[in-house]
Amino acid sequence: MLTHGHIIKHPFIEAGFDVYQRLNALTPPYDSECWPITFPQDVVWKDNTIVIIHLQDFVTIKNNSCPELEKIEQHYAKHADRVVVVHWTIGLDTVYNGPMKLIYFPSHSYDLLLNLKQNQNEWQHKLSWSPTKNWQCLNGTTRRHRKLIAYYMQEHFNNGILSFGEEIPLREWDFRTYYGCENELNWLRLLPVYNDCKLNIVTETQYYETPGIITEKTLMALLGLQIPVVIGYKGIVTDCVNHGFDMFTDIVDISYEFLDDRERWKAAIDLNKDIINGNYNWDLVVDRLIANQNYVLNFWPSLLIEQFNNNAQDIVQYLRR
């Protein structure tokens, strides 16, 4: 499989453009207001020059606008119409209608799946179809919505595996043992948890910001052969369905997903308390769980490349006018 750096620039180079690219342009630390952005240096503007800015993480959404996109547009000023922004946030065009061109490509997800595909012989056989717990709800990095969900689950449900930072630690691999974003290692460490739980209450990274990102937290539930109850930004389940994921909407009540922030997390749990407690026929969903894992691991990455290339060709035709 191709690296995301090659994927991002290849269609524009092949079309004859002089490409200046900045991968991972969002530069930590993030201050919750706007990411610092690193730009390509020494751009020489010619008739066939374009700049590609790759935003590898979520971006800020405030008052139905995106400060990072505004900063990039201001930086390039009169040349902004020759800038292509590659982003992870889904539906970013709903909060931006300026001259820059936007293309969705979740390079973080693509890289994760590329790595897990390469080492699947180390982990796939460890999902042995013998879950003894009804649910899991893992909350490493502490965020406000996760705290609300974790303590609600602790109070009202049992027969599951719950964590919340260092306050509700896992029996093994508690949060103090984690250093940075070690997603592939985390997956291997946590396989016994995924293998032991039928359903995953996924507390996604973004909750109060819309639009947002789908992260490894949702992907790992699908790879882990689990029914996903995803709690995130408004509309995240619909976005997952649009990506081709089976979200088991005939079993999971997703009527919560567009509710107000104050209500959404609790409604997601309350509406689905029966399945969280295991009141459904597990045997009837096994084939779908296997198909979901196969799609995410073996087909979705290629579809992402295909969709990116199609969108890039549309931009190429526009720029050639």
N, C-alpha and C positions, 0 to 999 in steps of 0.2 A: 504493500500500500504506500501511497505517496505521503510525504510530510506536508503539514498544513502550509508551510512557507512556500513550497513548490505549487501547491494547489492554488493559493491566493494570487500569485503573480503570473502563472503560466499562461492563462488565456489572453492576458493583455500583452505579454511579450510576443506570443505567437501571432497576435494581430498587428504587430509592428510598432507598438508604443515604446517610448523610452520611459521605463518604469523606475520610480524611486519609491522604495518600500520601507516602512517602519513596522516591524513585528513587535508585539507586546508594548504598544505605545503608552499604555496606562502604567504610570510609574509610582509605586508605593513610596510613602504611606498615603492612604486614603483618609481624607478629613471629614467624610460624610457630606461634603458640599460639592466638591468637584475634584476629580482625579488630576494630579499633575500629568502632563502629556509630553512625551519626547517626540520630536519631529525629525524627519530625515534632514541631513545636512547638505548644504551646497547644491540645492536644486537649480538646475539650469532649465529655464522655461523655453521650450521650443514648441512648434506646432503639434508635435506628437508626444509631448511630455504629459505624464500623469503621475500623481502621488497616491500611494495606497497606505492608508493608516489602519492598522489592525488593532482593534480594541478587544483584548483577550479576556476581559472580565465584565461584570455588570457595569452599567453606567448609571449616573444619577438621574432620577426623574423627579422634578420639582415643578409644581404649577403647570403640569402638562407640557413641559419642555425639558430639554436635555442640555445641561451646562457644558458637558464635554463636546458635544457637536457644535454648540455655539462658539466655544473656544477655538476649535479647529477651523471653522468657517472664518472667524475673525483673523486668525493667523494667516490664512491664505488669501483673504480679501478678494481681489479681482480674479485670482486663479482658482477660487473655490469650486468652480464648475468643472475643474480638471482633477478633483480629489475624489477618490473612492474610499469609503469607510466600510471596513469589514467588521461586523459586530456579533456579539453573542446574544444580546437582548432581543427577544422575539417581538416583532411588531414595532420596531423603533420608528418606522415611517409614520406611525400614528401621532408622534409628537414632534416630527420634523418635516418641513416642506421647503427647505432651502435649496441652494444650487448643487450641493454635494450629492454624490450617488452613494446609496447604501446597499450593502449585500449582507444577508445573514449567513454566517458560518460559525457554528459553535466549536471552535478549534479545541477548547478544553475537553469537551465530550469526545470529539473525534480522536484526540491523542490518547485519552483513557481507553477507549474501545480498541484502538490499534494495539496498545500494549497488552490489554487483557486477551485479545485474540491471539497474540503471539505466544502467550504463556498459558493458554487455556488448559493444557494438559496438566498444569499444576493445581488447578482449582475445580474444573468442571465436574470431575468424578466425585468430589467431596460433597456435592449436593445430592444426598442419598435418599431423598424422599421419605424421611422418617421424622417429620416435625412433631414435637410434643407440646409446643406452646401455640396459643391462638394468634399472638401478635407480637410485634416488636415496635418500639418507638425510641430511636437513638438520637440524642441531642448532644452533640459534642460542643461546638462553639455556642456559647450562651447568647441567645437573643430573646427579646421580649416575648414574642409570640411562642417561642419554644418553652419558655418558663411557664406560661399560662397553660399550655398543652400538657407538659410533663407533670405538673402538680395535679391537674385535673384527672389525668390518666391514673396517677398514683392513688388518688382518693376513690375513684369509682370503678376501676377495673383490676382484675388479677389475671393469672395464667398468661402473662406476657413478660417480655424483657424490656425494661425501661432504663434510660440513662438521661442525665442532664448535667453536663460539665463535670465538675468535681463534687457537686451537691448530691447527685444521685449517680454514683459511679457504677460502671459495669464490674462484675466479679473479676473478670480478666480484661486486660488491656483498658484500664480506666483512663480517663482523659489526660492524666498527668504523664502518661507514657507517650503522648503524641507530640511531634515536633513539626510544625508546618503542614503543608498540603502533601501528604504521602498517600495519595488515593489508592494506588495499586497495592501498596503494602497494607493499608487499612483494610482493603477488600480481603486480602489473604488472612489477616489477623481475625477478622470478624466473620469468616465463613461459618464457624460453628453456630453463631447466632442466627445468621440467615438460614442455615440449614434446619434450625430447630423451630422456626416460626412460619406460620402459614400466611399471615397478613402483615403488611408493613404500613404503619402510620408514618408517612414521610412528612417531616416538618422542613419544608424547603428553605433555602437561604433567604429568598426575598418574599416578604409577606405584605408589607405596607406600600411597596413601590409597584406601580403598574404602568407600562409593561415590565416584564422581568425575564429571568433566565430559568431554564430547566437544567439542573445540575446532576452530578454523579449520584446524589441521594436518591433521585427518582430512578435513574438508570440502574443502580445497584439493586433496587427492589425488583425490577423486571429481570435482571440477570440472575437474581437469587430465587427465581421461580415463586414469587409471592404476589398475592393480590395487593395492589397499591391503593391506599387511601391518601391522596396527595393534598397537603394543606400548604398553600402558597399564595402568590399574588392572584388577584381576581382573573379568572379565566385560564388558569394554568392547566386544568384538566382538559379543557377544549383544545388548548395548544398541543398537549400530549397526543390527543386523538388525531389531530391534524398531521402530526408527525408519523402516524401509522401505528402507534402503540395501542395495544388492547388494554383499556383502563377498566374493563369489567363493569361497564355502566349498566348492565342488566342486573348486577349484584350490588354494586356500590351506588348509593344515592348521592349523586353529585349536584343536587339542587342547591347546595351551599356555596358553590364556587364564585358566585357573583354577589354574595351578600356583603354588607358593610364589614369593615375590618373588625369592629367590635364584636360582631356576631359570627363571622365565618368559621373561625377555628373551632368554636364550641359546637356549632351546628354540624360541622363535618363529623365530629365524634358522636353526637347525640343521634343524628339521623342514621348512623351506621353501627349503633351499639349492638345490634343483633349479630352482624357478621363479625364484629370485633370479638364478641363472645363465642364465636365459632358456630353460629346457627345457620349453616348452609351446607350443601353437599360438596365436600372437598374433592371427592373422586371425579365429579363432573367437570371440574375446571383444570385437571392436570394436563390434558393435551393442550389447552390454550396457554397455560403457563410455559410449557416447553416451546410452543410456537412463538411466544413473546420473546423469550430469551434468544431464540434463533434469529428472529428478525432484528433485534437490537444489536446483536453481536456480529451477524454475518451479512445483513442487507442494508441496514440504515446508514452506516458510514458511506457506502457507495452511492446511496441516494443523495446524501448531503453533497457529495462531489458533483453529481449530475445536476442537482438544483443550482449549485454555485456556478457551474459552467454555463448553464442556460441563462442565469441572471447576468453573468459577466458578458455574454454575447449580446444581450439587449443593451448593456451599457456601451459596449464597443460600437454598436451601430449608431447609438445616439451621439457618441463623441466624434464619429466620422462625418456627421452632417456638416 
